[in-house]
Amino acid sequence: MKKFLLIFTCIFCTLSVFNLSAQKEKKPLQDTSSAGKKRTYLPEPYATKSHRNFSQVIGWENNSSPKAPEGFTVRKFGDGYNNPRWIYVLPNGDVLVAETKNEHKGLVKVGAIIVGADKSESKSDDMKRIILLRDVDKDGNPDMQTIFLKDLNLPFGMVTVKNYFYAACTDAVYRYPYKEGETTITAQGEKILDLPAGERHWTKNIISNKAGTKLYVAIGSASNVGENGMDKEANRARIIECNLDGTGIKVYAYGLRNPVGMDWQPGTNIMWTAVNERDELGDDLVPDYLTSVKENGFYGWPYSYWGANKDPRIKEEEQRTDLVSKAIIPEVDLGSHTASLGLAFYTKNKFPSKYMNGAFIGQHGSWNREIPSGYKVVFVPFDGKKAGKPEDFLTGFMKDESKNEVRGRPVGVAVMKDGSLLVADDAGNCVWRVSYGK
């Protein structure tokens, strides 16, 4: 009997040690959702060290191109652009491309060179303009290119509403009189909204509601996790709503570290956004995500992540338990450090039926992960209002994972009137067009 008890005790201790070891690797994320979502599991903070692993951009040599699923055709929609980051399709089908690059200056520039950040960027001169591309003969290639707007301060988001064109620059939103079919805007812009500028996350995106009565502007944080003080984060890490003239500003959703892509789910009034989460908690923390945006919703930053999981870098006396207790869990895990930026729902009928009403997301790619992540376009299928798991759609941007050599970096995505998908490649200095069939 004593021998049996000894053996049983040894087995129990061994299983206990194994269980404790497993718990150290992963922990259950707290489910704070009233909808009762399933628990998700993530590693403990600092389960791995943080890496600085910047990509080396080598370009698209020998007429190489990204790879799409069988049946799709991938071609360049023009070439030789200067850091194309964002795309907007005008009502008449013309395509606008924001050529924008944020210049490192002073000590920030020195630091970028030291850690290799400069190697991840396009070598083009800084461009601060929006170009227009028109496919006159409808053969899938632009026949005309004009400078639509120039001398802008880091333009990014674009939208047209009621005879106005809106440009979201890094420090303000401007609107311009616009008539459909115009290829150049020469009128003086009207500043309707000041935006916080400088520091991290300079991109500002903008969309309108379906009724054309409201604007929504996405503003990223000024830091990784509020390390410079929350006083530096005023009016940041949020999506704001305002009237078409910039009045009536209110916070639509907050606690979003860097919301970039925004779009409305087809057939609904539900906004979705792609969000870049925080860095330096390890290779697999914290996942970037796709989430529906609930009005007045709080999404955790900087106090917690993926619901009520507290960030260990926030001092206890600085924690906001009142906010953490109501932090919303996002719907779709897009992978850690993927830099998921572009977002466009597919509303045409030229792709196979599985893609109808699903979301395409451009992943710019990691800089702080031992094994690179992102550097592709993923697709998230939808079943009604429910989002499925992301799957690879456009790959081949990464050439050699061991050397972190990349051919290009996808950013903005947009759906053309002919049903094809456009992908801005800011490091490859081109725009890719993905169509179904030949």
C-alpha positions as CSV (number, residue, x, y, z in Angstrom):
1,M,0.0,0.0,0.0
2,K,2.8,2.4,0.9
3,K,4.5,1.6,-2.4
4,F,1.3,2.4,-4.3
5,L,0.9,5.7,-2.4
6,L,4.5,6.7,-3.2
7,I,4.0,5.9,-6.9
8,F,0.7,7.9,-7.0
9,T,2.3,10.8,-5.2
10,C,5.2,10.9,-7.8
11,I,2.7,10.8,-10.7
12,F,0.6,13.6,-9.1
13,C,3.6,15.8,-8.5
14,T,4.9,15.2,-12.1
15,L,1.5,16.2,-13.5
16,S,1.3,19.2,-11.3
17,V,4.7,20.4,-12.4
18,F,3.7,19.9,-16.1
19,N,0.5,21.8,-15.5
20,L,2.3,24.7,-13.9
21,S,4.7,24.8,-16.8
22,A,1.9,24.9,-19.3
23,Q,0.2,27.7,-17.3
24,K,3.4,29.7,-17.5
25,E,3.4,29.5,-21.3
26,K,-0.3,30.5,-21.7
27,K,-3.0,32.1,-19.6
28,P,-6.7,32.5,-20.2
29,L,-7.7,36.0,-21.2
30,Q,-10.4,37.4,-19.0
31,D,-13.7,37.3,-20.8
32,T,-15.4,40.6,-20.0
33,S,-17.9,40.5,-22.8
34,S,-21.6,40.6,-21.9
35,A,-22.1,38.5,-25.1
36,G,-20.2,35.6,-23.4
37,K,-17.5,35.2,-26.1
38,K,-15.2,32.1,-25.8
39,R,-12.1,32.5,-23.8
40,T,-8.9,33.0,-25.8
41,Y,-5.4,32.0,-24.7
42,L,-2.2,34.1,-25.0
43,P,1.3,33.8,-23.6
44,E,2.3,35.5,-20.4
45,P,3.9,38.9,-20.9
46,Y,7.6,38.6,-21.5
47,A,7.3,34.9,-22.3
48,T,9.9,35.7,-25.0
49,K,12.1,38.8,-25.2
50,S,11.3,41.6,-27.6
51,H,13.3,41.7,-30.8
52,R,14.3,44.5,-33.2
53,N,14.2,42.7,-36.5
54,F,13.7,45.3,-39.3
55,S,13.0,44.1,-42.8
56,Q,15.4,44.6,-45.7
57,V,13.5,45.9,-48.7
58,I,15.0,44.4,-51.9
59,G,12.2,45.2,-54.3
60,W,10.4,43.1,-57.0
61,E,13.1,41.6,-59.2
62,N,12.7,39.7,-62.4
63,N,9.1,40.7,-62.9
64,S,8.1,38.8,-59.8
65,S,4.7,39.6,-58.2
66,P,2.6,38.6,-55.2
67,K,0.7,35.3,-55.2
68,A,-3.1,35.0,-54.9
69,P,-5.3,31.9,-54.6
70,E,-5.9,29.8,-57.7
71,G,-8.1,31.5,-60.3
72,F,-6.9,35.0,-59.5
73,T,-4.6,37.2,-61.6
74,V,-2.2,39.7,-60.0
75,R,-0.8,42.6,-62.1
76,K,0.7,46.0,-61.3
77,F,-1.8,48.9,-61.6
78,G,1.0,51.2,-62.6
79,D,4.5,51.4,-61.2
80,G,7.1,54.0,-60.1
81,Y,5.0,55.7,-57.5
82,N,6.6,57.4,-54.5
83,N,5.7,55.6,-51.3
84,P,2.0,54.9,-52.1
85,R,0.3,54.2,-48.8
86,W,-3.4,54.7,-49.1
87,I,-6.0,54.2,-51.8
88,Y,-9.5,55.7,-52.3
89,V,-11.8,55.0,-55.3
90,L,-13.8,58.0,-56.3
91,P,-17.5,57.7,-57.2
92,N,-16.7,57.7,-61.0
93,G,-14.1,55.0,-60.6
94,D,-11.0,57.1,-60.6
95,V,-8.4,55.9,-58.2
96,L,-6.6,58.2,-55.7
97,V,-3.3,57.2,-54.2
98,A,-1.8,59.1,-51.3
99,E,2.0,59.2,-51.7
100,T,3.2,59.9,-48.2
101,K,6.3,59.3,-46.2
102,N,7.1,60.5,-42.7
103,E,10.6,61.9,-42.5
104,H,12.7,60.9,-39.5
105,K,14.5,64.0,-38.1
106,G,17.2,64.8,-35.5
107,L,17.7,62.1,-32.8
108,V,14.8,60.1,-34.1
109,K,16.5,59.8,-37.5
110,V,19.8,58.7,-35.7
111,G,17.9,56.2,-33.7
112,A,16.2,54.8,-36.8
113,I,19.5,54.2,-38.4
114,I,21.0,52.6,-35.3
115,V,18.2,50.1,-34.9
116,G,17.7,49.6,-38.7
117,A,14.3,51.2,-39.1
118,D,15.5,53.1,-42.1
119,K,16.1,49.8,-43.9
120,S,12.3,49.1,-43.7
121,E,11.4,52.3,-45.6
122,S,11.2,53.2,-49.2
123,K,14.3,55.0,-50.5
124,S,12.1,57.4,-52.4
125,D,12.2,61.1,-51.7
126,D,9.5,62.3,-49.3
127,M,6.2,62.8,-51.1
128,K,3.3,64.7,-49.7
129,R,0.6,64.6,-52.4
130,I,-2.3,62.7,-53.8
131,I,-2.3,61.4,-57.4
132,L,-5.2,60.4,-59.5
133,L,-5.2,57.4,-61.8
134,R,-7.8,56.9,-64.5
135,D,-8.4,53.7,-66.6
136,V,-9.9,55.3,-69.7
137,D,-10.2,52.2,-71.9
138,K,-11.2,49.9,-68.9
139,D,-8.5,47.4,-69.6
140,G,-7.3,47.3,-66.0
141,N,-4.4,49.6,-66.5
142,P,-4.4,53.4,-65.8
143,D,-4.0,55.5,-68.9
144,M,-4.0,58.9,-67.2
145,Q,-2.1,60.2,-64.1
146,T,-2.5,63.6,-62.6
147,I,-1.5,65.4,-59.4
148,F,-4.9,65.6,-57.7
149,L,-3.6,67.6,-54.6
150,K,-0.1,68.6,-53.6
151,D,1.8,70.3,-50.8
152,L,-0.1,68.5,-48.1
153,N,1.2,67.6,-44.6
154,L,1.4,63.8,-44.7
155,P,-2.0,63.1,-46.4
156,F,-3.6,59.7,-45.7
157,G,-7.3,59.2,-45.4
158,M,-9.6,60.4,-48.2
159,V,-13.4,60.6,-48.7
160,T,-15.9,62.5,-50.8
161,V,-19.2,63.6,-49.4
162,K,-21.8,66.0,-51.0
163,N,-19.6,67.8,-53.5
164,Y,-16.6,68.0,-51.1
165,F,-13.4,66.1,-51.1
166,Y,-11.9,65.5,-47.6
167,A,-8.2,64.8,-46.9
168,A,-7.1,63.7,-43.5
169,C,-3.5,64.9,-43.0
170,T,-1.4,64.3,-40.0
171,D,-2.3,67.5,-38.3
172,A,-5.7,68.5,-39.7
173,V,-8.7,67.5,-41.9
174,Y,-9.2,69.7,-45.0
175,R,-12.1,69.9,-47.4
176,Y,-12.2,71.1,-50.9
177,P,-15.0,71.8,-53.4
178,Y,-15.2,68.8,-55.8
179,K,-17.1,67.9,-58.9
180,E,-17.2,64.3,-60.1
181,G,-14.7,63.8,-62.9
182,E,-12.3,66.5,-61.9
183,T,-8.7,65.4,-62.3
184,T,-7.0,68.2,-60.3
185,I,-8.1,70.3,-57.4
186,T,-6.8,73.9,-57.4
187,A,-9.2,75.5,-54.9
188,Q,-7.9,76.5,-51.5
189,G,-8.7,73.9,-48.9
190,E,-10.7,74.8,-45.8
191,K,-9.3,73.4,-42.5
192,I,-12.3,72.0,-40.6
193,L,-10.6,70.0,-37.9
194,D,-7.3,70.2,-36.0
195,L,-5.7,66.9,-35.2
196,P,-2.8,66.0,-32.8
197,A,0.4,65.6,-34.7
198,G,4.0,64.4,-34.1
199,E,5.4,61.4,-32.2
200,R,4.2,58.0,-33.3
201,H,1.3,57.0,-35.5
202,W,1.2,59.9,-37.8
203,T,-1.5,58.5,-40.2
204,K,-5.0,59.8,-39.9
205,N,-7.8,58.0,-41.7
206,I,-11.3,59.3,-42.5
207,I,-14.6,57.8,-43.6
208,S,-18.2,59.1,-43.7
209,N,-21.4,57.4,-42.6
210,K,-23.8,56.0,-45.3
211,A,-26.2,58.9,-44.9
212,G,-23.4,61.3,-45.6
213,T,-24.1,63.4,-42.5
214,K,-21.1,62.5,-40.3
215,L,-17.3,62.0,-40.6
216,Y,-15.2,59.6,-38.6
217,V,-11.5,60.2,-38.0
218,A,-9.1,57.5,-36.7
219,I,-6.2,58.8,-34.5
220,G,-3.4,56.6,-33.2
221,S,-1.6,57.0,-29.9
222,A,1.6,59.1,-29.5
223,S,3.4,56.3,-27.8
224,N,3.6,52.5,-27.3
225,V,1.9,52.3,-23.9
226,G,1.6,55.8,-22.6
227,E,5.2,55.8,-21.4
228,N,5.6,59.5,-22.0
229,G,2.6,60.4,-19.8
230,M,-1.1,60.3,-20.6
231,D,-1.1,64.1,-20.9
232,K,0.7,63.5,-24.2
233,E,-2.2,61.3,-25.4
234,A,-4.9,64.0,-25.4
235,N,-7.4,63.2,-28.2
236,R,-5.5,60.2,-29.3
237,A,-6.0,56.4,-29.5
238,R,-9.6,56.8,-30.6
239,I,-12.1,57.3,-33.4
240,I,-13.9,60.6,-33.3
241,E,-17.1,61.7,-34.9
242,C,-18.0,65.1,-36.2
243,N,-20.3,67.0,-38.6
244,L,-19.3,67.6,-42.2
245,D,-18.0,71.1,-41.3
246,G,-15.9,69.8,-38.3
247,T,-18.4,70.9,-35.6
248,G,-20.1,68.6,-33.1
249,I,-16.9,66.6,-32.3
250,K,-17.4,63.7,-30.0
251,V,-15.5,60.5,-29.1
252,Y,-17.0,57.6,-30.9
253,A,-14.7,54.9,-29.4
254,Y,-11.5,54.9,-27.5
255,G,-8.7,52.8,-26.0
256,L,-7.7,51.9,-29.6
257,R,-3.9,52.1,-29.8
258,N,-3.7,52.7,-33.5
259,P,-6.9,52.3,-35.5
260,V,-6.1,52.7,-39.2
261,G,-8.4,51.0,-41.6
262,M,-12.1,51.7,-41.1
263,D,-15.1,50.4,-43.1
264,W,-18.8,49.7,-42.8
265,Q,-19.9,46.1,-42.8
266,P,-22.2,45.6,-45.9
267,G,-25.9,45.5,-45.1
268,T,-25.4,47.0,-41.6
269,N,-24.6,50.2,-39.8
270,I,-21.7,48.5,-38.0
271,M,-18.2,50.1,-38.3
272,W,-15.2,47.8,-38.2
273,T,-11.6,48.9,-37.8
274,A,-8.1,47.2,-38.0
275,V,-6.0,48.1,-35.0
276,N,-2.2,47.9,-34.3
277,E,-1.7,46.8,-30.8
278,R,1.3,47.5,-28.4
279,D,4.8,46.2,-28.6
280,E,7.6,44.9,-26.4
281,L,5.7,42.3,-24.3
282,G,7.1,39.5,-26.4
283,D,6.9,37.9,-29.8
284,D,3.3,36.9,-29.4
285,L,1.9,39.8,-27.5
286,V,-0.3,41.7,-28.2
287,P,-2.2,40.6,-31.3
288,D,-3.3,43.2,-33.8
289,Y,-7.0,42.8,-34.3
290,L,-10.1,43.4,-36.4
291,T,-13.1,44.5,-34.4
292,S,-16.5,46.0,-34.7
293,V,-16.6,49.5,-33.2
294,K,-19.2,50.0,-30.5
295,E,-20.3,53.6,-29.9
296,N,-18.7,54.8,-26.7
297,G,-16.8,51.5,-26.4
298,F,-13.5,51.2,-24.6
299,Y,-10.9,48.8,-26.1
300,G,-8.2,48.7,-23.4
301,W,-5.3,50.9,-24.4
302,P,-3.0,51.5,-22.5
303,Y,-4.3,49.9,-19.3
304,S,-5.2,46.5,-20.6
305,Y,-5.3,44.3,-23.8
306,W,-7.7,41.9,-25.3
307,G,-10.3,42.7,-22.6
308,A,-9.3,43.0,-19.0
309,N,-5.7,41.7,-19.2
310,K,-3.7,44.4,-17.4
311,D,-0.5,45.7,-19.0
312,P,2.3,45.0,-16.5
313,R,4.0,48.2,-17.4
314,I,1.2,50.4,-16.0
315,K,1.9,51.2,-12.4
316,E,-0.8,50.0,-10.1
317,E,-1.5,53.5,-8.8
318,E,-2.0,54.6,-12.5
319,Q,-4.3,51.8,-13.5
320,R,-7.9,52.6,-14.4
321,T,-9.8,49.7,-13.1
322,D,-13.0,51.5,-13.9
323,L,-12.1,51.3,-17.6
324,V,-10.4,47.9,-17.6
325,S,-13.5,46.3,-16.1
326,K,-15.5,47.3,-19.3
327,A,-12.7,46.8,-21.9
328,I,-14.2,45.2,-25.0
329,I,-12.7,42.0,-26.4
330,P,-12.1,42.3,-30.2
331,E,-13.6,39.8,-32.6
332,V,-10.6,38.7,-34.8
333,D,-7.0,38.0,-33.9
334,L,-4.8,39.1,-36.8
335,G,-1.5,38.0,-35.3
336,S,1.0,39.9,-33.1
337,H,3.1,42.7,-34.7
338,T,1.6,42.2,-38.1
339,A,1.0,46.0,-38.5
340,S,-2.5,45.4,-39.9
341,L,-3.4,48.6,-41.6
342,G,-5.7,48.4,-44.7
343,L,-9.3,47.4,-44.5
344,A,-12.0,47.0,-47.2
345,F,-15.1,44.9,-47.3
346,Y,-15.8,43.2,-50.6
347,T,-19.2,44.3,-51.9
348,K,-18.9,43.4,-55.6
349,N,-19.8,40.1,-57.3
350,K,-16.6,39.4,-59.4
351,F,-14.8,37.2,-56.9
352,P,-16.1,33.8,-55.9
353,S,-19.1,33.8,-53.5
354,K,-17.0,33.0,-50.4
355,Y,-15.5,36.5,-50.6
356,M,-18.8,38.3,-50.7
357,N,-19.2,40.7,-47.8
358,G,-15.9,39.6,-46.3
359,A,-13.0,41.9,-45.3
360,F,-9.5,42.3,-46.9
361,I,-6.7,43.5,-44.6
362,G,-3.3,44.8,-45.6
363,Q,-0.6,43.7,-43.2
364,H,2.5,46.0,-43.5
365,G,4.7,43.6,-41.5
366,S,6.6,43.3,-38.2
367,W,9.7,45.1,-37.1
368,N,9.9,43.6,-33.6
369,R,9.5,39.9,-33.9
370,E,12.1,37.2,-34.1
371,I,10.2,35.4,-36.9
372,P,8.6,38.0,-39.1
373,S,4.8,38.3,-39.2
374,G,2.5,40.0,-41.6
375,Y,3.8,41.1,-45.0
376,K,0.7,39.9,-46.8
377,V,-3.0,40.6,-47.4
378,V,-5.4,38.4,-45.4
379,F,-9.1,37.8,-45.9
380,V,-11.7,37.5,-43.1
381,P,-14.9,35.7,-44.1
382,F,-18.2,36.8,-42.6
383,D,-21.3,34.7,-41.9
384,G,-23.9,37.4,-41.4
385,K,-22.6,39.7,-38.7
386,K,-20.1,37.1,-37.4
387,A,-16.5,37.2,-38.5
388,G,-14.5,34.0,-39.2
389,K,-10.8,33.3,-39.0
390,P,-8.4,35.2,-41.2
391,E,-6.8,33.3,-44.1
392,D,-3.9,34.3,-46.4
393,F,-5.0,35.9,-49.7
394,L,-2.0,37.8,-51.2
395,T,1.4,36.5,-50.2
396,G,5.0,36.6,-51.7
397,F,6.0,40.0,-50.2
398,M,8.4,38.1,-47.9
399,K,11.4,36.7,-49.9
400,D,13.7,35.2,-47.3
401,E,12.3,34.9,-43.8
402,S,15.7,34.0,-42.3
403,K,17.2,37.2,-43.6
404,N,14.0,39.2,-43.2
405,E,14.3,40.2,-46.9
406,V,11.0,41.5,-48.3
407,R,10.1,42.5,-51.8
408,G,7.4,44.9,-50.7
409,R,5.0,45.9,-47.9
410,P,1.2,46.0,-48.4
411,V,-0.7,48.9,-46.8
412,G,-4.0,50.2,-48.0
413,V,-6.6,48.1,-49.9
414,A,-9.6,49.2,-51.9
415,V,-12.2,47.6,-54.1
416,M,-12.6,49.0,-57.6
417,K,-15.9,49.5,-59.4
418,D,-15.0,46.6,-61.7
419,G,-14.8,44.3,-58.7
420,S,-11.0,44.0,-58.6
421,L,-8.9,44.6,-55.5
422,L,-6.2,47.2,-55.3
423,V,-3.3,46.9,-52.9
424,A,-0.9,49.8,-52.1
425,D,2.7,48.6,-51.8
426,D,4.7,51.5,-50.2
427,A,8.1,49.7,-50.2
428,G,7.6,48.3,-53.7
429,N,6.5,51.7,-55.0
430,C,3.6,50.3,-56.9
431,V,-0.1,49.4,-56.6
432,W,-1.2,45.8,-57.3
433,R,-4.5,44.9,-59.0
434,V,-6.0,41.5,-58.1
435,S,-8.8,40.3,-60.4
436,Y,-10.5,36.9,-60.8
437,G,-9.8,35.1,-64.0
438,K,-7.6,36.5,-66.7
